[in-house]
Amino acid sequence: MAKLETSLIHEGEHFNTTKSVVTPIFQTSTYLADDIDSFAQAAAATKSPEFYHRHGNPNNSQAAALIAKLEKKEDALVLATGMAAVSTAILAVVKSGDHIIAQNAHYAASLTFMRDFLLQYGIEVTQVDQTDNNAFEAAIRPNTKLIFVETPSNPNLDITDLEYIGKLGKEHGILTMIDNTFASPINQVPADFGIDIIVHSATKYLGGHSDLTAGVVCGSAAYIEKVWRRSLLLGASLSPFDSWLLLRGLKTLALRVRQINENALALAHWLEKHPLIKTVAYVGLESHPQHELAKKQMTGFTGMLAIEVDGKDDAEQFERAQAILSGLKYFHNAVSLGGVESLITHPASMWGAHQSGKNGNQPSFSKGLLRVSVGIEHIDDLIADFEGALQGL
Ligand SMILES: Cc1ncc(COP(=O)(O)O)c(C=O)c1O
């Protein structure tokens, strides 16, 4: 069987039926049928790559085949955004009267989708502390259909025990689903721990260049067919061009992520020693309270760090966080993550109103918290950038 780096270049290339070495962009909304019978066949086929764009497209099929391979799943479906993937994946599992177990900490829009949207359609969600295995089991009800986890979680970088969740789901006949965006399949393969459904915001590490939005859902072929049927009605197809960009980005996924892992670990070590940095949450640091669990289920520790700037009170922490943001030259103050360029954001400003705290529904972000997405620039320049920004404080 081909190794990961080879799959990144070649998996799914049979969807390129042209002589072009690089799959062309199939920039068309509709496809010719030879006759009325083949038209009827294409209309009825699941994920037909050549019928009508909402049903499928060769670029989308190639990207999906490749990501399914990386995630060790039978099949996958690419969609227009990470949120299209999260919402469609969940809507393919639950109906009114069902119950979901999720975490206190998730990407903010995933939380809003569960708390506001699903609730209006009669689907209940119980949120638990992801660092407490027993809390997941205690939350199980007879109508629980799905356990949804995110690890490492956005933005606080807590870890969920995947082996425990995989077993818990199997024991109780409940589907398990993970948002694997922060880790990427280079650093974490949840299927190895029995997780059934894997979603990504492919906008992040999978695309890797901050030039597209995309999402992907991976799972069994039978489940992906259900997701596809939902997606036909919800309509969030990934555009051929974005799909092509995703394929191009995926070719270098392993190289990018390994460099990012290395840079982030070095930056985390440097920041941890700086007197103005109160805490550095990075799952690769021994000081991370769940480092041992991270080592067990991850092969690399990602480019995501959450750092808290010190200060005598909220006001001083906020002032210093602002000064760092404006003092940095290479870390751009922008939303999103996982690209080749380093980015930094202030979670309290961005999501304060949406995100739940660890043990409740109140925003829990410190005013001094900064979320860092480390890129592939030279590590000496990245450290010098922080050194310069912290010097003036
Ligand atoms: C962990 C995680 N999941 C899902 C999403 C949603 O992805 P998109 O913005 O592509 O819809 C994001 C976006 O930041 C994210 O960080």
The ligand as an ORCA input file, in Angstrom:
! r2SCAN-3c Opt
* xyz 0 1
  C     -12.078     23.773     14.386
  C     -12.895     24.421     13.311
  N     -13.940     23.760     12.785
  C     -14.709     24.300     11.808
  C     -14.465     25.574     11.338
  C     -15.356     26.159     10.279
  O     -14.700     26.174      9.061
  P     -15.079     27.169      7.848
  O     -14.693     28.545      8.288
  O     -14.282     26.628      6.723
  O     -16.549     27.059      7.655
  C     -13.381     26.295     11.850
  C     -13.094     27.660     11.370
  O     -12.293     28.373     11.912
  C     -12.587     25.708     12.864
  O     -11.539     26.357     13.399
*
